[in-house]
Amino acid sequence: MIPGPLGMGGAPLGNLFERIDEDVAAATVQAGWDAGIRHFDTAPHYGAGLSELRMGAILRRQKRDDFWLSTKIGRLLRPVAEVPELDQGFVGALPFARTFDYSAGATVRSLEDSLARMGLSHTDIVYIHDCSEDWHGAEWKLRFREAMGGAAKVLSAMRKRGEIKAWGLGVNLVESAMAALEQSDPDVFLVAGRYTLLDHTALGQLFPACAARGVKIVLGGPYNSGLLAGGTTFNYEAAQPAMVARAQAIGAICARHGVNLKAAALQFCAAHPVVATVIPGARKPDEVRENAAMMGAPIPGALWADLRHAGLLPPEAPTPDAG
């Protein structure tokens, strides 16, 4: 069973939007372990391999059977002489160019490369990464067919041989996850930002479909890239006034109940029965420790009732007080 309710997302360890010192990165992963986190997620995309290097450096000190690890396929890394200082959102990434490739051969090579970077024998979950419209535009369905005919078949075979425990898609949009349910046999989806206190997109179709198939969800982006954590961005862009107002309204109700908005954000995400774990990212040890504290903070049931009464939560969305 996938460990939860709190995991650790590895995008910030790839220097997402800002550099992290090597010692701080190592201490951040260690803080996650010390806080009891046993589910760690990374990807070749995150800093062109930097996140995998940093995460593996700490995790390989631990007994391998004591934690779950996920990484992703879909981008091959090719060495280059130099890369821009800011490359696809990552600052000071390693000197590799990324090339999308969801074929069978690329899937095998990508996983071999990832394990070499991490210094680990295997990964538990493999996600087909960013095979969706936000990354591929109008051609995403062509890419999706490539993934279903290549990566999905390879990963299903690896699962059958016991080389991985589970596979699925790691995406920001629900459409490709729905298509994967129709065309293949995934075990889990990593969905970022589509089920939060501010965005309930996944609740309508994806979650019921997953429940019917016994497919689990790992939730990334529980703070919607910052707006639910005191920042000003929603999905990595400046938040629109209406969304800011919504976040402020939720925050005001939390404040009336003496609850930190981050605690409400994390625990709301974890309350849905299809959600196996929530994986906020962190840039420093204190952020990891705060996430762990927020996941365990007491929240009165009246807070959720007030959010529903204010029209800020869908009536059908499970909340912690409902068990």
Stockholm file with secondary structure:
# STOCKHOLM 1.0

chainA/1-323         MIPGPLGMGGAPLGNLFERIDEDVAAATVQAGWDAGIRHFDTAPHYGAGLSELRMGAILRRQKRDDFWLSTKIGRLLRPVAEVPELDQGFVGALPFARTFDYSAGATVRSLEDSLARMGLSHTDIVYIHDCSEDWHGAEWKLRFREAMGGAAKVLSAMRKRGEIKAWGLGVNLVESAMAALEQSDPDVFLVAGRYTLLDHTALGQLFPACAARGVKIVLGGPYNSGLLAGGTTFNYEAAQPAMVARAQAIGAICARHGVNLKAAALQFCAAHPVVATVIPGARKPDEVRENAAMMGAPIPGALWADLRHAGLLPPEAPTPDAG
#=GR chainA/1-323 SS CCCCSBCEECGGGGTBSSCCCHHHHHHHHHHHHHTTCCEEECCTTTTTTHHHHHHHHHHTTSCGGGSEEEEEESEEEEECSCCCSEETTEETCCSEEEEECCSHHHHHHHHHHHHHHHTCSCCSEEEEETCSHHHHGGGHHHHHHHHHHTHHHHHHHHHHHTSCSEEEEEESSSHHHHHHHHHSCCSEEEEESSSSSSCCHHHHTHHHHHHHHTCEEEEECTTGGGGGGTCSEETTEECCHHHHHHHHHHHHHHHHTTCCHHHHHHHHHHHSTTEEEECCBCSSHHHHHHHHHHHHSCCCHHHHHHHHHTTCSCTTSCCGGGC
#=GC SS_cons         CCCCSBCEECGGGGTBSSCCCHHHHHHHHHHHHHTTCCEEECCTTTTTTHHHHHHHHHHTTSCGGGSEEEEEESEEEEECSCCCSEETTEETCCSEEEEECCSHHHHHHHHHHHHHHHTCSCCSEEEEETCSHHHHGGGHHHHHHHHHHTHHHHHHHHHHHTSCSEEEEEESSSHHHHHHHHHSCCSEEEEESSSSSSCCHHHHTHHHHHHHHTCEEEEECTTGGGGGGTCSEETTEECCHHHHHHHHHHHHHHHHTTCCHHHHHHHHHHHSTTEEEECCBCSSHHHHHHHHHHHHSCCCHHHHHHHHHTTCSCTTSCCGGGC
//
